[in-house]
Amino acid sequence: MQIDTVSVMARSHELVPYARLGPVGRGTVEKAYWGAPHRAFEYWGHEAAVIPMEEWAMFAARRRALAHAPWHPAEPALEAVRVQLRDRGPLTASDMGGAKEGGGQWWSWSKVKYAAEALFRRGEVVCVERRSFQRVYDLAERAIPSELLAADPSDDECLTRMVRIAGRCLGVATRNDLADYFRVKPKASVDTVVEAAGLVPVEVDGWGTPAWADPELLDRLRTGSLRGRHRTTLLSPFDPIIWDRARCERVFGFPYRIEIYVPPPKRVHGYFVMPLLHGGELIGRVDPKRAGRTLVVRRASFTDAAVRTAARTEAAVAGMAAALVEAARWVDCDAVEVEHLAQTELLRPLRAALLAGPPAALLAGPPASRARG
């Protein structure tokens, strides 16, 4: 689950479970990540990510590589950080003397912060908790179960596990898709383990490049036991469905880019653009912000395909209204205001649908038993 600092409606690691499970409490989400006993740790997966504790060993090769990678000089402070953690227990960089150097900008790390991050990269120090979105560092020997800490798989074993998980999560994927899931480099190394990972070669109409699939999912597809259960919801820009922009466009026909770092006058769709998922398709975009108890939509739009017919247009408008109302309630807003809709002729129907409230069927999530899994 990718972690990102940007928070508009909520942070990305909260938005992803919301998209899957509906408006579960944000406190419940945080407890699932950081509660006791520790069920997850943070490390460099796709980016900084929350990862199930049982996958600690899978990152042994990455920890070894990062331990020898060039890094800011941190040696003088390494032992000081070790001693503080050993004597005082889990601590943030601020607890150990401050994360910033001389009151500089956020990227002006102190020696303590560099040392903590160096130990974090090599796995001597871990993060199994965040406080006020700050990493809480702890000694791996104290936070990671001993049997996982003792595991030392080879580089090939780690890579095989990564490709197997990527294939399972993606269902069908190209080499680049499989590599991007855990940012494997070089990408061609995927070819050396894809067979050992248990994936089978397939051809996908229109892709024009070799692909692999999870055989269990293919069997379920053939027997009719693999069926989607779709929610209508807004997606974080860092949701696994869309974080690989090339794959997103190839699978959904939905070109997407994040425009946070684009100068405001040059933005096409907005600052924190959230794709709208409806009926298993990406049918629109929403750029929200909170203003007191109102969820304000600065810009919104539908794809051309979503409004191609009258029936699809009606469904798209109802879907966007439902997603916005649910999102507003989840972040404790009691009103939704749409400032701009690209299809101006649909603004009045959208506002009417917002007032009418969301049909429950549009927001149906997975059964409770599956949600707990």
DRENMARPA-354940 format. One record per residue (C-alpha): residue in three letters; z negated, x, y. Coordinates in steps of 0.25 Angstrom, whole numbers, plus 5000, padded with zeros to 4 digits. Layout:
<rs>
ALAZXY ...
</rs>
This chain:
<rs>
MET500050005000 GLN500550075012 ILE499550095024 ASP500050095038 THR499250105051 VAL500049995058 SER499349865059 VAL500049745065 MET499549625057 ALA498849715048 ARG499049845041 SER500149865031 HIS499149885019 GLU498549745022 LEU499949685025 VAL500549715011 PRO499449645003 TYR499549535013 ALA501049515010 ARG500749514995 LEU499549434994 GLY499449345007 PRO498349345017 VAL497249415009 GLY496149465018 ARG496349605025 GLY494949645021 THR495349615006 VAL496549705007 GLU495749815013 LYS494649795002 ALA495749804991 TYR496249934997 TRP494950005001 GLY493849934993 ALA492849984983 PRO493150024972 HIS494350104977 ARG495650044972 ALA496550124981 PHE496750254989 GLU497650285000 TYR498750394999 TRP500150425002 GLY500950334994 HIS502150275001 GLU501450305014 ALA499950305015 ALA499550195005 VAL498450124998 ILE498650154983 PRO497950104970 MET496850194966 GLU497550204952 GLU498750274958 TRP497950394963 ALA498450494952 MET499950454956 PHE499750524969 ALA499350654963 ALA500650724965 ARG500750674980 ARG499350724982 ARG499750864976 ALA500950864985 LEU500250824998 ALA499150934995 HIS500151044997 ALA501050975008 PRO500951035022 TRP499850975030 HIS499150995043 PRO498151105042 ALA496851035037 GLU496151145028 PRO495051175038 ALA494551025037 LEU494750995022 GLU493451045018 ALA492750975029 VAL493350845025 ARG492950865011 VAL491550885014 GLN491450765024 LEU492050675013 ARG491150735002 ASP489850725011 ARG490150595018 GLY490950515009 PRO492350445013 LEU492650465028 THR493850445038 ALA494350555046 SER493650495058 ASP492350505050 MET492650655047 GLY492750695062 GLY494050615067 ALA495450595062 LYS496050635076 GLU496150775082 GLY495550775096 GLY495750635099 GLY497350645097 GLN498350545092 TRP498150475079 TRP499050585072 SER498150695078 TRP497350715066 SER496050795065 LYS495850905055 VAL494950815048 LYS495950715047 TYR497050815042 ALA496050865032 ALA495750725026 GLU497250695025 ALA497550825018 LEU496450795008 PHE496950655007 ARG498350705004 ARG497950794993 GLY497050684987 GLU495650754989 VAL495350644999 VAL495650504997 CYS495750375005 VAL495250254998 GLU494750175010 ARG495150155025 ARG494250125036 SER494850065049 PHE496150115043 GLN495650255042 ARG495750335029 VAL494350355023 TYR494450485015 ASP493650515003 LEU493550624992 ALA494550584981 GLU493450624970 ARG492550514976 ALA493650404978 ILE494650414967 PRO494250384953 SER494050514945 GLU495050474934 LEU496150464945 LEU495650584952 ALA495850664940 ALA497250624937 ASP498350724940 PRO499650674936 SER500950764938 ASP501950744949 ASP502850674940 GLU501850584935 CYS501450544949 LEU502950524953 THR503150434940 ARG502050344944 MET502450334958 VAL503850294954 ARG503350194943 ILE502450124953 ALA503650124963 GLY504550064953 ARG503549954949 CYS503249914964 LEU504649914968 GLY505249854956 VAL506649914958 ALA506850034966 THR507850144969 ARG507350294969 ASN507050294984 ASP506250164982 LEU505450224971 ALA505250354979 ASP504850284992 TYR503750204985 PHE502850324985 ARG503750414994 VAL504150504982 LYS504850634986 PRO505850674983 LYS506450534980 ALA507250594969 SER506050624961 VAL505950484957 ASP507150504948 THR506350594939 VAL505250494936 VAL505850354937 GLU506050344922 ALA504650394919 ALA504150294929 GLY504750184920 LEU505750124929 VAL507150084925 PRO508550104932 VAL509149984938 GLU510349944947 VAL510049854959 ASP511249784965 GLY511549834979 TRP510649954978 GLY511650054974 THR510650154970 PRO509850174956 ALA508650094955 TRP507450084945 ALA506549964941 ASP505249934935 PRO505649894920 GLU504449794919 LEU504849724932 LEU506349714927 ASP505849654914 ARG505049554921 LEU506249524930 ARG507049494918 THR506049404911 GLY505849324924 SER504349364925 LEU504549444938 ARG504549344950 GLY504249364964 ARG503149284971 HIS503449304986 ARG502649284998 THR503149265012 THR502449375021 LEU502649485031 LEU502749625026 SER502149755031 PRO503149855036 PHE502449945025 ASP502549845014 PRO503049905001 ILE504149795000 ILE504749855013 TRP504249995015 ASP505450055009 ARG506450015020 ALA507750045012 ARG507249975000 CYS506749855008 GLU508249835014 ARG508849865000 VAL507949754993 PHE507749655004 GLY508949675013 PHE507949695024 PRO508049815033 TYR506749845038 ARG506149955047 ILE504749965054 GLU504849975069 ILE503450015073 TYR503950155078 VAL505250095084 PRO505150085100 PRO504849935103 PRO506149915111 LYS506949965098 ARG506249875088 VAL507049775081 HIS506049695073 GLY504749735079 TYR503549825078 PHE502849795064 VAL503949715058 MET503549645045 PRO504649595036 LEU504449445031 LEU504449435016 HIS504849295011 GLY505349244998 GLY505549394993 GLU506449425005 LEU506249495018 ILE506649395028 GLY506149435041 ARG505349525050 VAL504049495059 ASP503449585069 PRO502049535071 LYS500749575079 ARG499449505081 ALA499049455095 GLY497649405093 ARG497649285084 THR499149275084 LEU500149345075 VAL501349375085 VAL502749395079 ARG503449485089 ARG504749485082 ALA505249415069 SER506549395062 PHE507249345050 THR508249415042 ASP509649355042 ALA509549325027 ALA508249245030 VAL508949145040 ARG510349135033 THR510148995029 ALA509348875034 ALA508448875022 ARG508249025023 THR507949015037 GLU506848905035 ALA506248985024 ALA506249115033 VAL505549045045 ALA504548985036 GLY504249115029 MET504049195042 ALA503149085047 ALA502349085035 ALA502149235034 LEU501749245049 VAL500749135048 GLU500149195035 ALA500149335042 ALA499449275055 ARG498349215047 TRP498149345039 VAL497849425051 ASP496949315058 CYS498049255067 ASP498149105069 ALA499449105077 VAL500849165075 GLU501749185087 VAL503249225085 GLU503849295097 HIS505249325093 LEU506049285081 ALA507449355080 GLN508049225075 THR507649145087 GLU508049015082 LEU507049025071 LEU505849045081 ARG505548905083 PRO505548865068 LEU504748995065 ARG503648955075 ALA503648815069 ALA503448865055 LEU502348955060 LEU501648825065 ALA501848755052 GLY501148855044 PRO501648935031 PRO502048865018 ALA501048915008 ALA502248944998 LEU502849045007 LEU501549135007 ALA501349124992 GLY500849254987 PRO500549304973 PRO499549234963 ALA498149274965 SER498049354952 ARG499349434956 ALA498749454970 ARG497449514964 GLY498349614955 
</rs>
